Amino acid sequence: TYLSLEDIERVWRMFSERFTFEPGAEIAIEVDPRVTTHRQAELLTTLGFNRFSMGVQDFDPTVQEAVNRYQTFNQTKDLHEYLRGLGIESVNFDFIYGLPHQSAASFRRTIELALELRPDRVAVYSYAFVPWIKAHQKQIRIEDLPPRDVKLDLFGIAHELFTGAGYEQIGMDHFALSTDSLAKAAREHTLFRNFMGYTTHPAKDSVGFGVSSIGDLGGAFAQNTKKLNRYRDALDKGLPPIERGFERSKDDEIRRDVIQSLMCNFHLDIRAVERTHGIDFAGTFAESLREMDEGPGSHGFVTRTPDAIEVTESGRLFVRNVCMAFDAYLKRHEGEKQLFSRTV
């Protein structure tokens, strides 16, 4: 929604002329309440968009100033209510916990304000403080970030308030009303996850258009360049604007399915993995199972039988740690310079 009305319609036309949309397709878009106008909202619904997501991060002015994102509650409320008036039945809010100057009291107030609007879905992401990757984060003082125990409390507050208001926890960082299709998929163990978040529709392939977007095609990831001038230069030369890619091995595919099932459904059907990939699960993952039993399992975060692994209610807060036992790349980088953000 940084685009003009004419450009929004032009981009939509380019896609609709080249791709066939299924009847009743879920067509989603992320909009910024700070710049999205009522006319843009009207156009988007006319074009067929029926799921809207908007970033919030935090409603507290002190936190907003620290991350240079100024967005009032009334801006969010106005766009949300206008979309509802247009007949939109699925709205998502994004929040982040672990931001500078966040406290239990301030974050509780943020979630309480969100519940006044009652979006259908919410994402509550952990703030990834990675200044060695994102240079602009070097301006943030580490002493302004909430300590790890406080950060965990912040997610606990979100969990308490959302589940207490009729939402169900979806995967590791989402909540949805019990009537939402995501909640239904989670209950039926048919939830999936891709680069855009949780979905009820698995896709063997996905194509990313635009700068920095990531595609998943034919067993490989491919990310477009993040620089607009390089993107345009590649297209002018008739070349794909891909900056980097990664071809997955058979082991990658197996571990991907295992981790996705645990992160999406808090459940792993071991026999289904064996049938799909033609492996002996206990033999293939002997080291991973031992690590999980000695770590998350010893804290009561998982229960395990020969046929399944279940993440317990308390373990859902630490599902990333549970899945680490199956991540071969973390083990390869042990002892090296930190590459990834902390789980908490």
GUDREN-86293 format. One line per 5 residues: for each residue x, y, z of C-alpha. Coordinates in nm, 3 decimals. Example, Ala and Ser with C-alpha at 12.3 -4.5 7.8 and 13.67 -1.06 7.14 Angstrom:
GUDREN-86293
1.230/-0.450/0.780 ~ 1.367/-0.106/0.714
***
This chain:
GUDREN-86293
0.000/0.000/0.000 ~ 0.294/0.228/-0.062 ~ 0.179/0.204/-0.426 ~ -0.070/0.433/-0.597 ~ -0.418/0.310/-0.680
-0.316/0.281/-1.046 ~ -0.004/0.077/-0.966 ~ -0.193/-0.155/-0.731 ~ -0.440/-0.228/-1.009 ~ -0.161/-0.270/-1.265
0.028/-0.522/-1.050 ~ -0.293/-0.715/-0.989 ~ -0.373/-0.720/-1.359 ~ -0.026/-0.858/-1.444 ~ -0.086/-1.153/-1.210
-0.450/-1.217/-1.295 ~ -0.368/-1.230/-1.669 ~ -0.100/-1.495/-1.613 ~ -0.235/-1.711/-1.330 ~ -0.568/-1.882/-1.270
-0.719/-1.816/-0.929 ~ -0.930/-2.095/-0.785 ~ -1.292/-2.006/-0.700 ~ -1.302/-1.894/-0.338 ~ -0.922/-1.859/-0.323
-0.772/-1.697/-0.014 ~ -0.598/-1.385/-0.144 ~ -0.401/-1.213/0.129 ~ -0.212/-0.887/0.154 ~ -0.013/-0.706/0.421
-0.110/-0.343/0.465 ~ 0.046/-0.064/0.668 ~ -0.213/0.132/0.872 ~ 0.011/0.437/0.861 ~ -0.022/0.479/0.483
-0.322/0.271/0.372 ~ -0.613/0.489/0.265 ~ -0.982/0.402/0.257 ~ -0.973/0.423/-0.122 ~ -0.691/0.168/-0.133
-0.886/-0.063/0.098 ~ -1.191/-0.032/-0.127 ~ -0.986/-0.111/-0.438 ~ -0.817/-0.412/-0.278 ~ -1.149/-0.566/-0.175
-1.290/-0.497/-0.522 ~ -0.992/-0.679/-0.677 ~ -1.060/-0.983/-0.461 ~ -0.833/-0.956/-0.157 ~ -1.009/-1.119/0.138
-0.738/-1.159/0.407 ~ -0.564/-0.852/0.546 ~ -0.264/-0.848/0.778 ~ -0.127/-0.538/0.943 ~ 0.188/-0.484/1.141
0.151/-0.336/1.490 ~ 0.462/-0.447/1.682 ~ 0.364/-0.254/1.997 ~ 0.123/0.030/2.080 ~ 0.348/0.184/2.348
0.492/0.522/2.233 ~ 0.827/0.468/2.410 ~ 0.878/0.134/2.240 ~ 0.770/0.279/1.904 ~ 1.022/0.559/1.936
1.301/0.310/2.014 ~ 1.232/0.116/1.692 ~ 1.142/0.423/1.484 ~ 0.790/0.304/1.406 ~ 0.520/0.553/1.497
0.171/0.406/1.468 ~ -0.113/0.505/1.694 ~ -0.384/0.273/1.817 ~ -0.642/0.492/1.643 ~ -0.468/0.448/1.306
-0.488/0.072/1.347 ~ -0.846/0.087/1.475 ~ -0.962/0.307/1.188 ~ -0.828/0.074/0.916 ~ -0.950/-0.236/1.097
-1.303/-0.101/1.136 ~ -1.312/0.023/0.777 ~ -1.210/-0.322/0.646 ~ -1.480/-0.482/0.858 ~ -1.730/-0.239/0.711
-1.623/-0.352/0.363 ~ -1.709/-0.710/0.459 ~ -1.360/-0.843/0.530 ~ -1.391/-1.141/0.764 ~ -1.023/-1.221/0.821
-0.784/-0.968/0.974 ~ -0.445/-1.044/1.128 ~ -0.228/-0.829/1.357 ~ 0.149/-0.876/1.399 ~ 0.317/-0.811/1.735
0.679/-0.842/1.844 ~ 0.802/-0.917/2.195 ~ 1.154/-0.845/2.315 ~ 1.171/-0.491/2.175 ~ 1.363/-0.213/2.352
1.190/-0.075/2.664 ~ 0.910/-0.331/2.662 ~ 0.788/-0.427/3.008 ~ 0.527/-0.665/3.135 ~ 0.288/-0.378/3.208
0.333/-0.203/2.872 ~ 0.299/-0.522/2.667 ~ -0.008/-0.629/2.863 ~ -0.168/-0.296/2.772 ~ -0.078/-0.348/2.405
-0.249/-0.689/2.397 ~ -0.553/-0.554/2.584 ~ -0.591/-0.282/2.321 ~ -0.568/-0.543/2.046 ~ -0.841/-0.748/2.211
-1.071/-0.446/2.195 ~ -1.057/-0.483/1.816 ~ -1.059/-0.865/1.823 ~ -0.869/-0.958/1.506 ~ -0.925/-1.312/1.377
-0.558/-1.402/1.392 ~ -0.252/-1.260/1.562 ~ 0.118/-1.329/1.527 ~ 0.344/-1.272/1.828 ~ 0.701/-1.287/1.701
1.016/-1.298/1.906 ~ 1.239/-0.998/1.831 ~ 1.551/-1.123/1.654 ~ 1.837/-0.903/1.774 ~ 2.107/-0.976/1.513
2.314/-0.657/1.470 ~ 2.586/-0.861/1.293 ~ 2.329/-0.916/1.014 ~ 2.111/-0.605/1.036 ~ 2.336/-0.301/1.064
2.058/-0.064/1.174 ~ 2.019/-0.267/1.495 ~ 2.363/-0.148/1.608 ~ 2.188/0.173/1.710 ~ 1.992/-0.021/1.973
2.155/-0.045/2.314 ~ 2.157/-0.400/2.444 ~ 2.079/-0.273/2.794 ~ 1.746/-0.137/2.662 ~ 1.633/-0.486/2.559
1.427/-0.681/2.814 ~ 1.628/-0.956/2.991 ~ 1.561/-1.312/2.879 ~ 1.336/-1.394/3.174 ~ 1.129/-1.079/3.111
1.112/-1.158/2.740 ~ 0.971/-1.501/2.818 ~ 0.718/-1.335/3.052 ~ 0.607/-1.111/2.763 ~ 0.510/-1.408/2.549
0.346/-1.562/2.854 ~ 0.131/-1.250/2.889 ~ 0.025/-1.272/2.524 ~ -0.052/-1.642/2.566 ~ -0.255/-1.578/2.882
-0.461/-1.293/2.737 ~ -0.529/-1.441/2.395 ~ -0.617/-1.792/2.513 ~ -0.829/-1.638/2.789 ~ -1.021/-1.443/2.524
-1.109/-1.747/2.312 ~ -0.804/-1.773/2.088 ~ -0.612/-2.098/2.034 ~ -0.234/-2.116/2.008 ~ -0.131/-2.193/1.651
0.219/-2.330/1.610 ~ 0.501/-2.150/1.783 ~ 0.399/-1.784/1.749 ~ 0.039/-1.744/1.630 ~ -0.306/-1.735/1.787
-0.643/-1.764/1.613 ~ -1.007/-1.761/1.711 ~ -1.140/-2.116/1.749 ~ -1.367/-2.064/1.446 ~ -1.075/-1.968/1.220
-0.953/-2.212/0.954 ~ -0.602/-2.206/1.106 ~ -0.737/-2.323/1.441 ~ -0.936/-2.598/1.272 ~ -0.627/-2.715/1.079
-0.420/-2.715/1.398 ~ -0.677/-2.933/1.575 ~ -0.674/-3.175/1.282 ~ -0.292/-3.180/1.253 ~ -0.308/-3.044/0.897
-0.132/-2.711/0.949 ~ 0.164/-2.611/0.733 ~ 0.420/-2.332/0.733 ~ 0.606/-2.152/0.455 ~ 0.800/-1.828/0.416
0.480/-1.628/0.453 ~ 0.373/-1.794/0.779 ~ 0.117/-2.059/0.871 ~ -0.124/-2.191/0.612 ~ -0.393/-2.454/0.569
-0.278/-2.512/0.209 ~ 0.048/-2.698/0.147 ~ 0.226/-2.599/-0.174 ~ 0.489/-2.817/-0.337 ~ 0.626/-2.508/-0.510
0.599/-2.137/-0.442 ~ 0.731/-1.847/-0.647 ~ 0.851/-1.520/-0.500 ~ 0.825/-1.200/-0.705 ~ 0.993/-0.874/-0.613
1.308/-0.772/-0.430 ~ 1.427/-1.005/-0.150 ~ 1.142/-1.254/-0.200 ~ 1.216/-1.624/-0.156 ~ 1.086/-1.899/-0.380
1.072/-2.272/-0.309 ~ 1.092/-2.460/-0.638 ~ 1.188/-2.814/-0.732 ~ 1.360/-2.891/-0.405 ~ 1.558/-2.567/-0.382
1.528/-2.225/-0.223 ~ 1.601/-1.915/-0.432 ~ 1.611/-1.559/-0.301 ~ 1.589/-1.252/-0.521 ~ 1.837/-0.970/-0.478
1.755/-0.716/-0.207 ~ 1.876/-0.420/-0.417 ~ 1.618/-0.261/-0.645 ~ 1.874/-0.147/-0.906 ~ 2.019/-0.500/-0.933
1.669/-0.643/-0.957 ~ 1.577/-0.411/-1.244 ~ 1.911/-0.464/-1.422 ~ 1.862/-0.841/-1.419 ~ 1.508/-0.813/-1.556
1.622/-0.571/-1.828 ~ 1.875/-0.835/-1.938 ~ 1.613/-1.110/-1.934 ~ 1.778/-1.283/-1.638 ~ 1.620/-1.412/-1.315
1.706/-1.162/-1.038 ~ 1.825/-1.438/-0.802 ~ 2.098/-1.349/-0.553 ~ 2.144/-1.682/-0.381 ~ 1.997/-2.029/-0.362
2.023/-2.362/-0.185 ~ 1.945/-2.709/-0.315 ~ 1.808/-2.937/-0.044 ~ 1.939/-3.289/0.008 ~ 1.724/-3.589/0.093
1.828/-3.549/0.456 ~ 1.719/-3.183/0.442 ~ 1.376/-3.286/0.313 ~ 1.327/-3.544/0.588 ~ 1.432/-3.305/0.865
1.219/-3.031/0.714 ~ 0.908/-3.249/0.738 ~ 0.989/-3.349/1.097 ~ 1.052/-2.992/1.215 ~ 0.752/-2.852/1.029
0.518/-3.108/1.183 ~ 0.640/-3.032/1.535 ~ 0.635/-2.654/1.486 ~ 0.294/-2.648/1.319 ~ 0.098/-2.922/1.493
0.296/-2.997/1.812 ~ 0.273/-3.355/1.692 ~ 0.484/-3.589/1.481 ~ 0.350/-3.910/1.328 ~ 0.668/-4.118/1.320
0.519/-4.395/1.108 ~ 0.400/-4.143/0.848 ~ 0.756/-4.006/0.818 ~ 0.889/-4.359/0.775 ~ 0.636/-4.436/0.500
0.691/-4.109/0.316 ~ 1.069/-4.118/0.317 ~ 1.142/-4.492/0.339 ~ 1.352/-4.469/0.655 ~ 1.379/-4.626/0.997
1.308/-4.324/1.217 ~ 1.471/-4.456/1.535 ~ 1.790/-4.544/1.350 ~ 1.808/-4.228/1.139 ~ 1.746/-3.996/1.432
1.910/-4.190/1.715 ~ 2.132/-3.896/1.809 ~ 1.848/-3.644/1.779 ~ 1.617/-3.854/1.996 ~ 1.885/-3.895/2.261
1.948/-3.518/2.260 ~ 1.576/-3.447/2.285 ~ 1.528/-3.693/2.572 ~ 1.819/-3.543/2.766 ~ 1.709/-3.184/2.697
1.343/-3.091/2.630 ~ 1.221/-3.437/2.730 ~ 1.381/-3.415/3.073 ~ 1.190/-3.090/3.136 ~ 0.854/-3.241/3.041
0.832/-3.052/2.711 ~ 0.768/-3.365/2.503 ~ 0.623/-3.712/2.539 ~ 0.744/-3.986/2.309 ~ 0.627/-4.330/2.199
0.756/-4.549/1.913 ~ 0.474/-4.410/1.698 ~ 0.464/-4.039/1.780 ~ 0.620/-3.737/1.947 ~ 0.387/-3.492/2.122
0.484/-3.146/2.242 ~ 0.322/-3.087/2.581 ~ 0.131/-2.775/2.681 ~ 0.434/-2.634/2.864 ~ 0.663/-2.743/2.582
0.476/-2.530/2.329 ~ 0.653/-2.222/2.463 ~ 0.984/-2.393/2.384 ~ 0.900/-2.572/2.060 ~ 1.200/-2.409/1.888
1.426/-2.576/2.143 ~ 1.251/-2.908/2.086 ~ 1.311/-2.881/1.711 ~ 1.678/-2.792/1.755 ~ 1.744/-3.160/1.826
1.660/-3.231/1.461 ~ 1.849/-2.935/1.309 ~ 2.171/-3.064/1.153 ~ 2.293/-2.713/1.067 ~ 2.299/-2.590/1.425
2.537/-2.873/1.513 ~ 2.766/-2.789/1.221 ~ 2.807/-2.432/1.346 ~ 2.864/-2.514/1.714 ~ 3.154/-2.315/1.855
3.156/-2.070/1.565 ~ 3.060/-1.702/1.565 ~ 2.689/-1.663/1.647 ~ 2.480/-1.681/1.330 ~ 2.125/-1.712/1.456
1.903/-1.521/1.697 ~ 1.831/-1.666/2.042 ~ 1.512/-1.864/2.096 ~ 1.435/-1.641/2.397
***
